[in-house]
Amino acid sequence: EAVARLPFSESPPPRAARQPVRHRQRFILMGAVRSRSLLILAQLAASTAAALTTPGRLVLLRHGESAWNAAGRFTGWEDVPLTPRGEEEARTAAELLLTEAGDVRIDTVYTSVLGRALRTAGLCVEALRRNGRPPPPILPTWRLNERHYGMLQGLDKRDTLEKWPDPAALREWRLSFAGRPPPMAADHPFYSRSPERLAALRAANADGEPLRDEDVPLTESIADCVSRVRPFWENELLPALLDGSNCLVVGHANGLRALVACVQQNVDDESLPSLGLPNGLPLIYELEPDGSVRYPSEGRCYVPPLQAYYLGDACLVFNALDQDRSGALSRDELLDVCRASFDSIDGDGDGQVAAEELAAACGDELLRDADTNGDGLVNFLEYMAWWNRQKRGAAGTSLKSFDQ
């Protein structure tokens, strides 16, 4: 009798009574399959939408001429204002964006926390507003600051070149990828970690990534700049571009070179220090949906090794002279510059230029004047610096100013 009452001794329910349970199991299974299918479809739709999203364009702009640019001083993290010429360069850059890249609606402006870049960005945004464009927000970040020049910061370049006891070391610090000047000490007149300078940096960076004392360098190489800029590229700028935003980045020569190293993977380390980033000349990258650079675009002007195109006529003129498309002008290619200025090199005034006159005036004098890094070639940045001196009527000089 006890055994008869055990559960396992009971007879199983009729087959008909078990069918609702089986139906419920089938319903649950079908629901799970349907949910999984919907999830896969949603993921597929999201990836398809991402692939169909056209990435935004990246506009790089070096700030206008600063007071220390004009004075020939190493500037780095020191906060100096634009000159009147620098303000005009910023307005001209905005005009180029409006006239030659009018289809690019700037959604966001990123800039360093240094005044010369902030002022350039502000002038560009004001020009956009005056022309009926929605003014984009300006987002400062210390990661876009200029390379720190260590103990060289604030020094006159001419005096430094003439008096530095080890010119080879100076060249290594200034023009190599990994060269790093000696760090500035606490008694340096422009010490970057002084309380007042830290306060000013943090005030300009108020809405950005927090700036710790140790984030403020006391010297940097260009390699250090790349390491500083890369998190900004990977975590903020690249996602914004892939989401379709057009971004203007206003920065500094070496800070922007560091960003180029993140954007364009095929720029070798040795080329990076001399990449052409003249003051106030916009440079535009177009991207593929996977974040790689779209290159080239028809009808745009490029100077190797950059895969971004320049706005304005300067690139077109340079490429007309650069017959071998190397990205730099040789002595022979510079002869064409002088041929275009026939009257200025006709030394004896007879209306004819002898071969020796041409060689002396163009092959040597012009190369000495324009080739500031002493490599025997004139890259785009050196060409622009030389051309701007001619426009200002400045006398030529053979000084190797390191003004990259």
C-alpha positions as CSV (number, residue, x, y, z in Angstrom):
1,E,0.0,0.0,0.0
2,A,2.9,2.4,0.8
3,V,4.5,1.6,-2.5
4,A,1.3,2.2,-4.3
5,R,1.3,5.8,-3.0
6,L,4.8,6.7,-4.3
7,P,4.9,9.2,-7.1
8,F,6.8,6.9,-9.5
9,S,4.2,4.3,-9.1
10,E,1.4,6.4,-10.5
11,S,0.3,5.9,-14.0
12,P,1.5,8.5,-16.5
13,P,-1.2,10.9,-17.8
14,P,-2.9,10.1,-21.0
15,R,-1.2,11.2,-24.3
16,A,-3.8,13.8,-25.0
17,A,-3.1,15.5,-21.6
18,R,0.6,15.8,-22.4
19,Q,0.2,17.6,-25.8
20,P,-0.4,21.2,-24.3
21,V,3.0,20.9,-22.7
22,R,4.7,20.0,-26.0
23,H,2.8,22.9,-27.7
24,R,4.1,25.3,-25.0
25,Q,7.7,24.1,-25.5
26,R,7.3,24.5,-29.3
27,F,5.9,28.0,-28.8
28,I,8.8,29.0,-26.5
29,L,11.4,27.6,-28.9
30,M,9.8,29.5,-31.8
31,G,9.8,32.7,-29.8
32,A,13.4,32.3,-29.0
33,V,14.3,31.7,-32.6
34,R,12.2,34.7,-33.6
35,S,14.0,36.9,-31.0
36,R,17.4,35.7,-32.2
37,S,16.4,36.4,-35.8
38,L,15.2,39.9,-35.0
39,L,18.5,40.6,-33.1
40,I,20.5,39.4,-36.1
41,L,18.4,41.5,-38.4
42,A,18.8,44.6,-36.2
43,Q,22.6,44.1,-36.0
44,L,22.7,43.6,-39.8
45,A,20.6,46.8,-40.3
46,A,22.9,48.8,-38.0
47,S,26.0,47.6,-39.8
48,T,24.5,48.3,-43.2
49,A,23.5,51.8,-42.1
50,A,27.0,52.4,-40.8
51,A,28.4,51.3,-44.1
52,L,26.0,53.6,-46.0
53,T,26.9,56.6,-43.8
54,T,29.2,58.9,-45.7
55,P,32.1,59.9,-43.3
56,G,32.5,63.6,-42.6
57,R,35.5,65.5,-43.9
58,L,38.4,66.5,-41.7
59,V,39.8,70.0,-42.2
60,L,43.2,70.8,-40.7
61,L,44.2,74.4,-40.1
62,R,47.3,75.8,-38.5
63,H,46.7,79.0,-36.6
64,G,47.6,82.3,-38.1
65,E,50.9,84.0,-37.5
66,S,51.6,84.5,-33.8
67,A,53.7,87.2,-32.2
68,W,56.5,84.7,-31.6
69,N,56.3,83.3,-35.1
70,A,57.0,86.8,-36.3
71,A,59.8,87.3,-33.8
72,G,61.4,84.0,-34.6
73,R,61.1,82.5,-31.2
74,F,60.5,78.9,-30.1
75,T,56.9,79.0,-28.9
76,G,55.6,75.6,-27.8
77,W,53.1,75.7,-25.0
78,E,53.7,79.3,-24.2
79,D,50.5,81.3,-24.8
80,V,51.1,84.2,-27.2
81,P,48.6,86.1,-29.3
82,L,48.1,86.4,-33.1
83,T,49.7,89.3,-35.0
84,P,47.4,91.4,-37.1
85,R,48.8,89.5,-40.1
86,G,47.8,86.2,-38.3
87,E,44.3,87.5,-37.8
88,E,44.1,88.2,-41.5
89,E,45.4,84.8,-42.3
90,A,42.6,83.3,-40.2
91,R,40.0,85.3,-42.1
92,T,41.5,84.3,-45.4
93,A,41.4,80.6,-44.4
94,A,37.7,81.0,-43.5
95,E,37.1,82.6,-46.9
96,L,38.8,79.7,-48.6
97,L,36.5,77.3,-46.8
98,L,33.5,79.2,-47.9
99,T,34.5,79.6,-51.6
100,E,36.4,76.4,-52.4
101,A,34.7,74.0,-49.9
102,G,31.3,75.5,-49.8
103,D,29.7,72.1,-49.7
104,V,31.4,71.3,-46.4
105,R,29.2,72.3,-43.5
106,I,31.4,72.4,-40.4
107,D,29.7,70.7,-37.6
108,T,32.3,70.9,-34.8
109,V,35.5,72.9,-34.3
110,Y,38.3,71.3,-32.2
111,T,41.2,73.4,-31.1
112,S,44.1,73.5,-28.6
113,V,43.7,75.5,-25.4
114,L,46.4,78.0,-26.5
115,G,45.1,81.5,-27.4
116,R,46.5,81.7,-30.9
117,A,44.6,78.6,-32.0
118,L,41.5,79.6,-30.1
119,R,41.5,83.0,-31.7
120,T,42.0,81.5,-35.2
121,A,39.1,79.2,-34.5
122,G,36.9,82.0,-33.3
123,L,37.6,84.1,-36.4
124,C,36.7,81.2,-38.7
125,V,33.4,80.6,-36.8
126,E,32.6,84.3,-37.0
127,A,33.1,84.3,-40.7
128,L,30.9,81.3,-41.1
129,R,28.2,83.0,-39.1
130,R,28.4,86.2,-41.1
131,N,27.8,84.1,-44.3
132,G,24.7,82.5,-43.0
133,R,26.2,79.3,-41.8
134,P,25.2,77.8,-38.4
135,P,28.1,78.6,-36.0
136,P,29.6,75.2,-34.9
137,P,30.7,74.7,-31.3
138,I,34.4,75.2,-30.4
139,L,35.7,72.4,-28.3
140,P,39.3,73.0,-26.8
141,T,41.5,70.2,-25.7
142,W,45.0,70.2,-24.4
143,R,45.8,67.2,-26.4
144,L,46.0,69.4,-29.5
145,N,48.6,71.8,-28.0
146,E,51.8,72.5,-29.8
147,R,54.9,70.4,-29.2
148,H,56.7,71.4,-26.1
149,Y,60.3,72.7,-26.8
150,G,61.7,72.2,-23.4
151,M,64.5,74.5,-22.4
152,L,64.4,76.0,-25.9
153,Q,61.0,77.5,-25.3
154,G,61.1,81.3,-25.6
155,L,64.6,81.4,-27.1
156,D,65.3,83.4,-30.2
157,K,66.0,81.0,-33.1
158,R,68.6,83.2,-34.7
159,D,70.6,83.5,-31.5
160,T,70.2,79.9,-30.7
161,L,71.5,78.8,-34.1
162,E,74.5,81.1,-33.9
163,K,75.5,80.4,-30.3
164,W,74.4,76.8,-29.4
165,P,77.6,74.8,-28.7
166,D,76.4,71.6,-30.3
167,P,74.6,72.4,-33.7
168,A,74.2,68.7,-34.5
169,A,72.3,68.1,-31.2
170,L,70.1,71.2,-31.9
171,R,69.3,69.8,-35.4
172,E,68.5,66.4,-33.9
173,W,66.1,67.9,-31.4
174,R,64.4,70.2,-33.9
175,L,64.1,68.1,-37.0
176,S,64.0,64.5,-36.1
177,F,61.0,62.3,-35.1
178,A,62.4,61.2,-31.7
179,G,64.7,64.1,-30.8
180,R,63.8,65.7,-27.5
181,P,65.3,69.0,-26.2
182,P,66.5,69.1,-22.6
183,P,63.5,69.7,-20.3
184,M,62.9,73.1,-18.9
185,A,63.7,73.5,-15.2
186,A,61.5,75.2,-12.6
187,D,63.5,78.4,-12.8
188,H,62.9,78.7,-16.6
189,P,61.3,82.1,-17.3
190,F,58.4,80.4,-19.2
191,Y,58.1,77.4,-16.9
192,S,54.9,75.6,-18.1
193,R,53.9,74.2,-14.7
194,S,54.0,77.5,-12.8
195,P,50.7,78.0,-10.9
196,E,49.6,80.9,-13.1
197,R,50.2,79.0,-16.4
198,L,48.5,75.8,-15.1
199,A,45.5,77.9,-14.0
200,A,45.3,79.5,-17.5
201,L,45.6,76.2,-19.3
202,R,42.8,74.7,-17.1
203,A,40.6,77.7,-17.6
204,A,40.8,77.3,-21.4
205,N,40.3,73.6,-21.0
206,A,37.4,73.8,-18.6
207,D,34.9,71.7,-20.7
208,G,37.5,69.2,-22.0
209,E,39.4,66.2,-20.7
210,P,40.8,67.1,-17.2
211,L,44.4,68.4,-17.3
212,R,46.6,67.0,-14.5
213,D,49.9,68.6,-13.6
214,E,51.8,65.7,-15.0
215,D,49.9,66.0,-18.3
216,V,51.8,69.3,-18.9
217,P,55.1,68.3,-20.5
218,L,58.5,69.9,-19.8
219,T,59.9,68.7,-23.2
220,E,58.6,66.7,-26.1
221,S,59.7,64.9,-29.3
222,I,57.3,64.7,-32.2
223,A,56.9,61.0,-31.2
224,D,55.7,62.2,-27.8
225,C,53.2,64.5,-29.6
226,V,51.8,61.5,-31.5
227,S,51.3,59.6,-28.3
228,R,49.5,62.6,-26.8
229,V,47.2,63.2,-29.8
230,R,46.3,59.5,-30.5
231,P,43.7,59.1,-27.7
232,F,41.9,62.2,-29.0
233,W,41.9,60.8,-32.5
234,E,40.7,57.3,-31.6
235,N,38.2,58.2,-28.9
236,E,36.6,61.4,-30.1
237,L,37.6,62.7,-33.6
238,L,37.5,59.5,-35.6
239,P,34.1,58.4,-34.2
240,A,32.6,61.8,-35.0
241,L,33.9,61.7,-38.6
242,L,32.6,58.2,-39.1
243,D,29.3,59.3,-37.8
244,G,29.1,61.9,-40.7
245,S,30.3,65.0,-38.9
246,N,32.5,67.5,-40.7
247,C,35.2,68.6,-38.3
248,L,37.6,71.5,-38.4
249,V,40.7,71.1,-36.3
250,V,42.7,74.3,-35.6
251,G,46.1,73.6,-34.1
252,H,49.8,74.0,-34.4
253,A,52.5,72.8,-36.8
254,N,53.8,69.8,-34.8
255,G,50.5,69.0,-33.1
256,L,48.8,68.7,-36.5
257,R,51.7,66.6,-37.8
258,A,51.1,64.3,-34.9
259,L,47.4,64.1,-35.9
260,V,48.4,63.4,-39.5
261,A,50.4,60.4,-38.3
262,C,47.2,59.0,-36.7
263,V,45.0,59.7,-39.8
264,Q,47.4,58.6,-42.5
265,Q,49.3,55.5,-41.6
266,N,51.7,55.5,-44.5
267,V,53.6,58.7,-43.5
268,D,57.1,57.6,-42.4
269,D,58.6,59.0,-39.2
270,E,61.4,60.8,-41.0
271,S,59.0,62.7,-43.3
272,L,56.7,63.8,-40.4
273,P,58.8,66.7,-39.1
274,S,58.8,68.5,-42.4
275,L,55.2,68.0,-43.6
276,G,53.8,71.1,-45.2
277,L,51.4,72.9,-42.8
278,P,51.8,76.6,-43.4
279,N,49.9,79.1,-41.3
280,G,46.3,79.7,-42.3
281,L,46.2,77.2,-45.3
282,P,43.3,74.7,-45.0
283,L,44.1,71.0,-45.7
284,I,41.2,68.5,-46.1
285,Y,41.1,64.7,-45.6
286,E,38.3,62.6,-47.0
287,L,37.7,59.2,-45.4
288,E,36.3,55.8,-46.3
289,P,33.6,54.2,-44.1
290,D,36.3,52.0,-42.5
291,G,38.3,55.1,-41.5
292,S,41.0,54.8,-44.1
293,V,41.9,57.8,-46.3
294,R,40.1,58.3,-49.6
295,Y,42.7,59.4,-52.0
296,P,42.9,61.0,-54.5
297,S,39.8,63.1,-55.3
298,E,39.4,64.3,-58.8
299,G,40.3,68.0,-59.3
300,R,42.0,68.4,-56.0
301,C,45.6,69.5,-55.3
302,Y,48.0,67.3,-53.3
303,V,51.6,67.6,-52.3
304,P,53.3,64.2,-51.5
305,P,53.4,62.5,-49.1
306,L,50.2,64.0,-47.8
307,Q,46.9,62.4,-48.9
308,A,44.9,65.5,-48.0
309,Y,44.3,68.3,-50.4
310,Y,45.1,72.0,-50.0
311,L,42.7,74.8,-50.8
312,G,43.9,77.9,-52.6
313,D,46.4,78.4,-55.5
314,A,49.7,77.9,-53.7
315,C,49.5,74.1,-54.1
316,L,48.8,74.4,-57.8
317,V,51.8,76.8,-58.3
318,F,54.1,74.5,-56.3
319,N,53.1,71.4,-58.3
320,A,53.6,73.2,-61.6
321,L,57.3,73.7,-60.5
322,D,57.7,70.3,-59.0
323,Q,58.1,68.5,-62.3
324,D,59.1,65.1,-60.9
325,R,56.2,65.2,-58.4
326,S,58.6,64.4,-55.5
327,G,57.0,66.9,-53.1
328,A,60.1,69.0,-53.0
329,L,61.8,71.4,-55.4
330,S,65.4,70.8,-56.6
331,R,67.8,73.4,-57.7
332,D,67.0,72.8,-61.3
333,E,63.3,73.1,-60.7
334,L,63.8,76.4,-58.9
335,L,65.2,77.9,-62.1
336,D,61.6,78.2,-63.3
337,V,60.9,80.5,-60.4
338,C,63.5,82.9,-61.6
339,R,62.6,82.6,-65.2
340,A,59.1,83.9,-64.1
341,S,60.9,86.8,-62.5
342,F,63.2,87.7,-65.5
343,D,63.7,91.3,-64.8
344,S,64.8,90.8,-61.2
345,I,67.7,88.5,-62.2
346,D,68.9,90.3,-65.3
347,G,72.0,91.6,-63.5
348,D,73.7,93.5,-66.4
349,G,70.4,95.0,-67.6
350,D,70.9,93.9,-71.2
351,G,67.6,92.1,-71.4
352,Q,69.3,88.7,-71.7
353,V,70.2,86.4,-68.9
354,A,73.5,84.6,-69.3
355,A,73.8,81.0,-68.1
356,E,76.1,81.9,-65.3
357,E,73.8,84.7,-64.1
358,L,70.9,82.3,-64.1
359,A,72.8,79.7,-62.2
360,A,74.0,82.2,-59.6
361,A,70.7,83.9,-59.1
362,C,68.5,80.8,-59.2
363,G,70.4,77.7,-58.6
364,D,72.3,78.9,-55.5
365,E,70.9,82.1,-54.1
366,L,67.3,81.0,-54.2
367,L,68.1,77.6,-52.8
368,R,70.1,79.2,-49.9
369,D,67.2,81.6,-49.2
370,A,64.4,79.0,-49.3
371,D,66.0,75.8,-48.0
372,T,65.8,76.4,-44.3
373,N,66.5,72.8,-43.1
374,G,69.7,72.5,-45.3
375,D,68.8,69.3,-47.1
376,G,69.3,70.7,-50.6
377,L,65.6,70.7,-51.5
378,V,62.7,73.1,-50.9
379,N,59.6,71.4,-49.5
380,F,56.1,72.9,-49.6
381,L,56.4,74.5,-46.2
382,E,59.8,76.1,-47.1
383,Y,58.4,77.3,-50.4
384,M,55.4,78.9,-48.7
385,A,57.6,80.6,-46.1
386,W,59.9,81.9,-48.9
387,W,56.9,83.1,-51.0
388,N,55.3,84.9,-48.1
389,R,58.6,86.8,-47.5
390,Q,58.6,87.8,-51.2
391,K,55.0,89.1,-50.9
392,R,56.0,91.1,-47.8
393,G,59.0,92.5,-49.6
394,A,61.5,91.0,-47.1
395,A,65.1,90.7,-48.2
396,G,66.4,87.2,-48.7
397,T,68.5,85.6,-46.1
398,S,70.6,82.5,-45.9
399,L,69.9,82.0,-42.2
400,K,68.8,78.4,-41.5
401,S,66.2,79.5,-39.0
402,F,64.7,76.0,-38.4
403,D,61.4,77.7,-38.8
404,Q,59.5,74.5,-39.7
